[in-house]
Structure formats: C-alpha cells, structure tokens
Amino acid sequence: MSNRVSWIRKLCLAAVPAVAFVSVSASIADEAGTLRIGQSGEFSGQGVAKENALGAQLYFDSVNKRGGVNGKQIALISLDDARDSERTIANTKKLINEHKVLALFGYRSTPSVEAVVPLIQAEGVPLIAPFTGAQSIRGPKAKMVYHLRASYQTEAMRIVEHLASSSIKKIAILYQEDSFGEDALAGFQASLKARGLQPVAVASYDRKTMDLKPAAAKLVKAEPQVIAMACTPKACAQFVRMLKKDNVGVSFVTLSNTTTDEFLKAIDKEGRGVIISQVVPYPWNPISPVVKEFQQLLPTAKEPVPLSYASLEGFVAAKLMVEAIRRAGREPTRANLVAALDSLPEIDLGGMTVDYKKNGTGDGSRFVDITMIGKDGTIIH
C-alpha cells in the first residue's frame, strides 16, 4: 500500500504508447466492422488522461474479445492536446472529419470541453463521459454532452453534508478564479445556505499567478474549522503545505479533480487527513460490482493498467459507451447513437447509475464518496 502511488505512476508511463494513436479508415464502420471512438486529452502531461484511456481500453478489449458490440469491434483513438483548448478543437476536427469517429469520449479539462461544445453540436457528434463536473457544460445548453460523473456542485453539497454531520459549522472556502472554481463555490454556498449556514470567509486566487498568500491570510484570520478548496491539484497542495508549515490548526477538504498522482506527490506528508470527494467507487475494494469486474480484468490487459480512480472512471465510462452503442442498433450512426443516449433509461453500471431519459439533459450519476489521505500518502476509505 505505501508504494502504491509510485507504482501507479511507473505503470501508467510504461503503458501510454499502447493507447495513444490508432490507424483507421475513413468510414463510420470500416470494412472489418470496427467502430471508432475519439478522445482528446493531456497525454503529454499529468497521468490522469493516460490512466483514463487505459481503463477504457481494458473494457473495450474485453468486449472485443467477446465478439464486440452487435458484431462490431471498438477502436479508441486518443490524441494529445496538452490541455490546450485550441489543440483540443483541432484534435476534435481531425477525429470527426478524418477518423470519422462514431462518438467522442473522456475529454478532460473544463475549458477544453467548453471549447468543443459548439463544434460537436454543429456536427451532431456526441461526447460521452467528459472528465469534468462543471455546470457550464450541463443541461440543455450543452446538448450532445452525456455525463457519467457527478457535477462539482453535487460534490460540494456532499462535502458540506459530510462536514455538517460531524457538527462542523465554521467553514471557509478557497476557490480558483475561473468557471471551475466559481461553479464549486456556488455549490458550497448553496449547500451551506440550505443548512442555515454561511461561509466564515471566502477567498480566491488567480490560476496564472498562483499567489495564494493573500487568500491564506484572509481565510486564516476567520479561524475556520475547515477550509473547502476548489483549486487545481498543484494549487491545493501548495496551499495545504503553506498553512501546515505555519502550524495553522485547520482541516482541509477538496474535490475529486485533485485525485491525481501529481497532487499526492506534491502534498507529500502534509496531506495526511485531507478529505477528498470521489465520483466513482473506491478502486481498491471489490465490494462494488464494477470494481470487482475491473480488478478481475486487470490481468488480461495488453499493457499494465494502474489501479486508480482515473482508470476506474475510464472503465465505467467505457461500459456506458458500449451500452449506448448496443442500443443504437447493428449499424450505428451518430444520429441513432444520440437517439439511444437520449432515450437511455436508468441503468446500473455496477454501483453507479445514469438515467438520461428521465432527466432529459445528459446529466450523469449523483454518486459521490468521501475519502481521506492516510499517513502513508495513499487514499483511504
């Protein structure tokens, strides 16, 4: 357990080439009956996109070995965008126009997804299970986007619920000055208000400058019991280490976007006790049906797949994709895949449920779990 984080990183880096690029022909289904799914992500940076793709590939491979979906194989085409929105747009155009993908899948970063929404709406290509919980890409305005993970606001509400159940009322909020941070801030504030509470202090920081000192000073002055954070993994780690170095007696809680190797390494020993919300089940305990299935398939992988939240989310997302394709019929097109998604009733993916037919917006699961960083730097349940 104590070496799990470094083990995940080594396996992930070793496995990247296996899912990075696939050569395909120009039709929705080629002569061999292969359906192409397109993904753009930060494959040259953090390990999250790589792990997500590896988890998805594990499930797609298992389906292909059983004969595919309605007799057709699935190929995942993953392109690197270095988390740059302009490159994400270029990759998306390439996936749609050159690779002729049936659907898009597992995009990461709120700004990147926001950037491609007009394009996919114009082209009629659905995007399934983006790796973001932002409200800005949910609801009727984000038609063609079909979520798996819970929203950041749902995470924020679950966090406040957890804190309130522990009789914690003095809660301060740190947020990043962008759509992601403001989204989570709204969730924290709404949930506090519903309980007759308000934050004892709210402070923000500029992601470009990463100057956290003014925010730290403002929040510490309010003497909170807990600081709820909506920030990048790097900023959250820096903030926690800064306050712990100054021996500030406060606890910390953050959202699922920090569940990365980068965050755990950056926060190091100072991370002990930090609470993190999660949007998929705990990957190390097979009590959940989808975790059991995931773990059973790990030995069959063509390349090592890290046991992590990101890889499990990719795996569950692939299950959702396959179910949608199955319901789209023997000759799936983008249009009938969208129709299948819009009419998708409540389905249980093994511990997480989605119901696009009922909510009519492509909104995802409301599954949110609460975890903590243990003394050995690993995530405990």
C-alpha positions as CSV (number, residue, x, y, z in Angstrom):
1,M,0.0,0.0,0.0
2,S,2.7,2.5,0.9
3,N,4.3,2.2,-2.5
4,R,1.0,2.4,-4.4
5,V,1.3,6.0,-5.7
6,S,4.8,5.5,-7.2
7,W,3.7,2.1,-8.6
8,I,0.7,3.7,-10.4
9,R,3.0,6.4,-11.9
10,K,5.5,3.8,-13.3
11,L,2.8,1.6,-14.8
12,C,1.0,4.5,-16.3
13,L,4.0,5.9,-18.0
14,A,5.0,2.5,-19.3
15,A,1.6,1.9,-20.8
16,V,1.0,5.2,-22.6
17,P,2.1,4.2,-26.2
18,A,-0.4,1.3,-26.3
19,V,-3.4,3.7,-26.4
20,A,-2.0,6.9,-27.9
21,F,-2.8,6.5,-31.6
22,V,-4.7,4.1,-33.9
23,S,-4.7,4.0,-37.7
24,V,-8.2,3.8,-39.1
25,S,-10.0,4.1,-42.4
26,A,-12.5,6.8,-43.4
27,S,-16.0,5.5,-42.7
28,I,-18.1,5.2,-39.5
29,A,-17.5,1.5,-39.6
30,D,-14.7,0.2,-41.7
31,E,-14.7,-3.0,-43.8
32,A,-13.7,-5.1,-40.8
33,G,-16.7,-3.7,-38.9
34,T,-14.7,-1.5,-36.5
35,L,-16.3,1.4,-34.8
36,R,-14.0,4.3,-33.9
37,I,-14.3,6.3,-30.7
38,G,-12.3,9.6,-30.4
39,Q,-10.6,11.1,-27.4
40,S,-8.5,14.2,-26.9
41,G,-6.6,14.7,-23.6
42,E,-3.5,15.8,-21.9
43,F,-1.4,12.7,-22.7
44,S,1.9,14.6,-22.6
45,G,1.3,16.0,-19.1
46,Q,-0.4,14.6,-16.0
47,G,-1.2,10.9,-15.7
48,V,-5.0,11.3,-15.4
49,A,-5.8,11.3,-19.1
50,K,-3.5,8.3,-19.7
51,E,-5.0,6.3,-16.8
52,N,-8.5,7.2,-18.0
53,A,-7.7,5.9,-21.5
54,L,-6.1,2.7,-20.2
55,G,-9.1,1.9,-18.0
56,A,-11.4,2.4,-21.0
57,Q,-9.2,0.3,-23.3
58,L,-9.3,-2.5,-20.8
59,Y,-13.1,-2.7,-21.0
60,F,-13.2,-2.2,-24.8
61,D,-10.7,-5.0,-25.2
62,S,-12.8,-7.3,-23.1
63,V,-15.9,-6.6,-25.2
64,N,-13.9,-7.1,-28.5
65,K,-12.7,-10.5,-27.2
66,R,-16.3,-11.5,-26.8
67,G,-17.2,-10.5,-30.3
68,G,-17.7,-6.8,-30.0
69,V,-20.9,-4.8,-29.8
70,N,-23.6,-6.2,-32.2
71,G,-20.7,-7.9,-34.0
72,K,-18.5,-4.8,-34.4
73,Q,-15.2,-4.1,-32.8
74,I,-14.4,-0.9,-31.0
75,A,-11.2,1.1,-31.5
76,L,-10.2,4.0,-29.2
77,I,-8.3,6.8,-30.9
78,S,-6.6,9.1,-28.4
79,L,-4.9,12.3,-29.4
80,D,-2.7,14.6,-27.2
81,D,-3.9,18.2,-26.7
82,A,-1.5,19.2,-23.8
83,R,-4.6,20.6,-22.1
84,D,-4.7,23.5,-24.7
85,S,-8.2,24.4,-25.9
86,E,-7.0,25.3,-29.4
87,R,-5.4,21.9,-29.8
88,T,-8.5,20.3,-28.4
89,I,-10.6,21.9,-31.1
90,A,-8.0,20.9,-33.8
91,N,-8.0,17.3,-32.5
92,T,-11.8,17.2,-32.4
93,K,-12.0,18.3,-36.1
94,K,-9.4,15.7,-37.0
95,L,-11.3,12.9,-35.2
96,I,-14.6,13.9,-36.7
97,N,-13.5,14.7,-40.3
98,E,-10.5,12.4,-40.8
99,H,-11.0,9.5,-38.5
100,K,-14.8,9.6,-38.9
101,V,-15.4,8.7,-35.3
102,L,-18.8,7.5,-34.2
103,A,-18.6,9.4,-30.9
104,L,-16.2,11.4,-28.7
105,F,-15.2,10.2,-25.3
106,G,-13.4,11.1,-22.0
107,Y,-12.3,14.6,-22.8
108,R,-10.5,16.3,-19.8
109,S,-10.5,19.9,-18.6
110,T,-13.5,22.2,-18.3
111,P,-12.1,24.9,-20.7
112,S,-11.4,22.2,-23.3
113,V,-14.8,20.7,-23.2
114,E,-16.4,24.2,-23.2
115,A,-14.4,25.0,-26.4
116,V,-15.7,22.0,-28.4
117,V,-19.4,22.1,-27.4
118,P,-20.4,24.4,-30.3
119,L,-18.4,22.1,-32.7
120,I,-19.9,18.8,-31.7
121,Q,-23.4,20.3,-31.7
122,A,-22.9,21.6,-35.2
123,E,-21.5,18.2,-36.3
124,G,-24.0,16.1,-34.4
125,V,-21.3,14.0,-32.7
126,P,-22.0,13.1,-29.0
127,L,-19.4,13.4,-26.3
128,I,-19.7,10.7,-23.6
129,A,-18.3,10.9,-20.1
130,P,-16.0,14.0,-20.1
131,F,-13.6,14.1,-17.2
132,T,-15.2,17.3,-15.6
133,G,-18.1,18.1,-13.4
134,A,-18.6,21.7,-14.5
135,Q,-22.1,23.1,-14.5
136,S,-21.3,25.2,-17.6
137,I,-21.4,22.0,-19.8
138,R,-24.5,20.5,-18.3
139,G,-28.2,21.0,-19.1
140,P,-30.0,22.0,-22.3
141,K,-27.2,24.4,-23.4
142,A,-24.8,21.6,-23.5
143,K,-26.8,19.2,-25.7
144,M,-24.7,16.4,-27.2
145,V,-22.7,16.1,-23.9
146,Y,-23.6,13.0,-21.9
147,H,-22.0,12.8,-18.4
148,L,-21.0,9.9,-16.2
149,R,-19.5,11.7,-13.2
150,A,-21.5,13.8,-10.7
151,S,-21.2,17.6,-11.0
152,Y,-18.8,19.6,-9.0
153,Q,-21.8,21.2,-7.3
154,T,-23.1,17.8,-6.3
155,E,-19.6,17.0,-4.9
156,A,-19.7,20.3,-3.0
157,M,-23.1,19.6,-1.5
158,R,-22.0,16.1,-0.4
159,I,-18.9,17.6,1.3
160,V,-21.0,20.1,3.2
161,E,-23.4,17.3,4.2
162,H,-20.4,15.3,5.5
163,L,-19.0,18.2,7.5
164,A,-22.4,19.1,8.9
165,S,-22.9,15.6,10.1
166,S,-19.7,16.0,12.1
167,S,-21.1,19.2,13.7
168,I,-18.6,21.4,11.8
169,K,-20.1,24.8,11.1
170,K,-17.2,27.2,10.7
171,I,-16.3,26.5,7.0
172,A,-14.2,28.8,4.8
173,I,-13.8,28.5,1.0
174,L,-10.9,28.8,-1.3
175,Y,-11.7,28.9,-5.0
176,Q,-9.9,29.4,-8.3
177,E,-10.9,32.4,-10.4
178,D,-12.4,30.6,-13.3
179,S,-15.6,28.7,-14.3
180,F,-14.5,25.6,-12.4
181,G,-13.8,27.5,-9.1
182,E,-16.9,29.6,-9.4
183,D,-19.0,26.5,-10.1
184,A,-17.8,24.7,-7.0
185,L,-18.1,27.9,-4.9
186,A,-21.8,28.1,-5.9
187,G,-22.3,24.5,-4.8
188,F,-20.6,25.1,-1.4
189,Q,-22.6,28.3,-0.8
190,A,-25.9,26.8,-1.8
191,S,-25.4,23.7,0.4
192,L,-24.4,25.9,3.4
193,K,-27.4,28.1,2.9
194,A,-29.7,25.1,2.8
195,R,-28.5,24.3,6.4
196,G,-28.9,27.9,7.6
197,L,-25.1,28.5,7.4
198,Q,-22.8,30.7,5.5
199,P,-19.0,30.5,5.0
200,V,-17.0,32.3,7.6
201,A,-14.7,33.6,4.8
202,V,-14.3,33.2,1.1
203,A,-11.1,33.9,-0.8
204,S,-9.9,33.3,-4.4
205,Y,-6.6,33.2,-6.3
206,D,-5.5,33.7,-9.9
207,R,-4.5,30.5,-11.5
208,K,-2.0,32.3,-13.7
209,T,0.0,33.9,-10.8
210,M,-0.6,31.1,-8.3
211,D,-0.2,33.8,-5.5
212,L,-2.0,32.1,-2.6
213,K,-0.7,34.2,0.3
214,P,-3.5,36.9,0.3
215,A,-6.1,34.2,0.2
216,A,-4.4,32.3,3.0
217,A,-4.2,35.4,5.2
218,K,-7.9,36.2,4.7
219,L,-9.1,32.6,5.5
220,V,-6.8,32.0,8.5
221,K,-8.0,35.3,10.0
222,A,-11.5,34.0,10.1
223,E,-10.4,31.0,12.2
224,P,-12.4,28.3,10.3
225,Q,-12.5,24.6,11.4
226,V,-12.3,23.5,7.8
227,I,-11.2,25.1,4.5
228,A,-13.1,23.7,1.5
229,M,-11.0,24.0,-1.6
230,A,-11.8,24.3,-5.3
231,C,-8.4,24.5,-7.0
232,T,-6.0,22.7,-9.3
233,P,-4.0,19.8,-7.7
234,K,-0.9,22.0,-7.7
235,A,-2.5,25.0,-6.0
236,C,-4.4,22.8,-3.4
237,A,-1.1,21.1,-2.5
238,Q,0.8,24.3,-2.2
239,F,-2.0,25.9,-0.1
240,V,-2.2,23.0,2.4
241,R,1.6,22.8,2.8
242,M,1.8,26.6,3.3
243,L,-0.7,26.6,6.1
244,K,0.6,23.4,7.8
245,K,4.1,24.9,7.7
246,D,2.8,27.8,9.6
247,N,1.1,25.4,12.1
248,V,-2.4,26.6,11.3
249,G,-4.8,24.3,13.1
250,V,-7.4,23.8,10.4
251,S,-8.6,20.8,8.3
252,F,-8.9,20.7,4.6
253,V,-11.3,19.2,2.1
254,T,-11.2,19.2,-1.7
255,L,-12.9,17.9,-4.8
256,S,-12.2,14.8,-6.9
257,N,-10.2,16.7,-9.5
258,T,-7.2,16.5,-7.0
259,T,-7.2,12.7,-7.0
260,T,-4.0,12.6,-9.0
261,D,-0.5,11.3,-8.6
262,E,0.6,14.9,-9.1
263,F,-1.4,16.1,-6.0
264,L,-0.4,13.2,-3.8
265,K,3.3,13.6,-4.6
266,A,3.2,17.4,-4.2
267,I,1.4,17.4,-0.9
268,D,3.6,14.6,0.5
269,K,3.4,14.0,4.2
270,E,1.4,17.2,4.8
271,G,-1.5,15.6,3.1
272,R,-2.4,13.3,5.9
273,G,-6.0,13.9,6.9
274,V,-7.0,15.9,3.8
275,I,-10.5,14.8,2.8
276,I,-11.3,14.3,-0.9
277,S,-14.7,13.7,-2.5
278,Q,-14.7,11.0,-5.2
279,V,-17.1,10.4,-8.1
280,V,-16.5,6.6,-8.7
281,P,-16.3,3.8,-6.1
282,Y,-13.1,3.0,-4.2
283,P,-10.9,1.1,-6.7
284,W,-9.1,-1.0,-4.0
285,N,-12.2,-2.7,-2.5
286,P,-14.1,-5.1,-4.8
287,I,-17.3,-4.7,-2.7
288,S,-18.7,-2.6,-5.6
289,P,-19.7,-4.8,-8.6
290,V,-17.9,-2.6,-11.1
291,V,-14.7,-2.6,-9.0
292,K,-14.8,-6.4,-8.8
293,E,-15.2,-6.6,-12.6
294,F,-12.4,-4.1,-13.1
295,Q,-10.0,-5.9,-10.9
296,Q,-10.8,-9.3,-12.5
297,L,-10.0,-7.9,-15.9
298,L,-6.7,-6.3,-14.9
299,P,-4.6,-9.4,-15.6
300,T,-5.9,-9.6,-19.1
301,A,-4.7,-6.2,-20.1
302,K,-2.4,-5.9,-23.1
303,E,-0.4,-3.3,-21.2
304,P,-0.4,-2.7,-17.4
305,V,-3.3,-0.7,-16.2
306,P,-2.8,1.3,-13.0
307,L,-5.3,0.7,-10.2
308,S,-6.6,4.2,-9.7
309,Y,-9.7,6.4,-9.6
310,A,-8.9,7.7,-13.1
311,S,-8.5,4.3,-14.7
312,L,-11.7,3.0,-13.0
313,E,-13.6,6.1,-14.2
314,G,-12.4,5.3,-17.8
315,F,-13.5,1.7,-17.3
316,V,-17.0,2.6,-16.1
317,A,-17.3,5.2,-18.9
318,A,-16.5,2.6,-21.4
319,K,-19.3,0.4,-20.1
320,L,-21.6,3.3,-20.6
321,M,-20.4,3.8,-24.1
322,V,-20.8,0.2,-25.0
323,E,-24.4,0.1,-23.6
324,A,-25.3,3.1,-25.7
325,I,-23.8,1.6,-28.9
326,R,-25.6,-1.7,-28.2
327,R,-28.9,0.2,-28.0
328,A,-28.1,2.2,-31.2
329,G,-28.6,-0.9,-33.4
330,R,-26.5,-3.2,-35.6
331,E,-25.5,-0.3,-37.9
332,P,-24.9,2.6,-35.5
333,T,-24.7,6.1,-36.8
334,R,-24.0,9.3,-34.9
335,A,-27.7,10.2,-35.1
336,N,-29.1,6.9,-33.8
337,L,-26.4,6.8,-31.1
338,V,-27.7,10.2,-29.9
339,A,-31.2,8.9,-30.0
340,A,-30.2,5.9,-28.0
341,L,-28.5,8.1,-25.4
342,D,-31.5,10.5,-25.2
343,S,-33.8,7.5,-24.5
344,L,-31.4,5.7,-22.2
345,P,-33.4,4.7,-19.1
346,E,-31.9,4.1,-15.7
347,I,-29.0,1.7,-16.0
348,D,-26.8,0.4,-13.2
349,L,-23.1,0.3,-14.3
350,G,-22.1,-1.7,-11.3
351,G,-22.6,0.7,-8.4
352,M,-23.2,3.9,-10.4
353,T,-26.5,4.7,-12.2
354,V,-27.4,7.1,-15.0
355,D,-30.8,7.9,-16.5
356,Y,-30.7,10.3,-19.5
357,K,-34.3,9.5,-20.4
358,K,-35.6,10.7,-17.0
359,N,-33.6,13.9,-16.7
360,G,-33.5,14.8,-20.4
361,T,-30.3,16.7,-20.1
362,G,-27.5,14.1,-20.4
363,D,-26.7,14.7,-16.7
364,G,-24.8,11.9,-15.0
365,S,-24.6,9.9,-11.8
366,R,-25.0,11.5,-8.4
367,F,-22.6,9.1,-6.9
368,V,-20.2,10.9,-4.5
369,D,-18.0,9.2,-1.9
370,I,-15.8,10.6,0.8
371,T,-12.2,9.6,1.3
372,M,-9.1,10.8,3.1
373,I,-5.3,10.8,2.6
374,G,-3.7,8.4,5.1
375,K,-0.4,8.6,6.9
376,D,1.4,6.7,4.2
377,G,0.2,9.2,1.5
378,T,-2.4,6.9,0.0
379,I,-6.1,7.4,-0.3
380,I,-8.1,5.5,2.4
381,H,-11.8,4.8,2.6
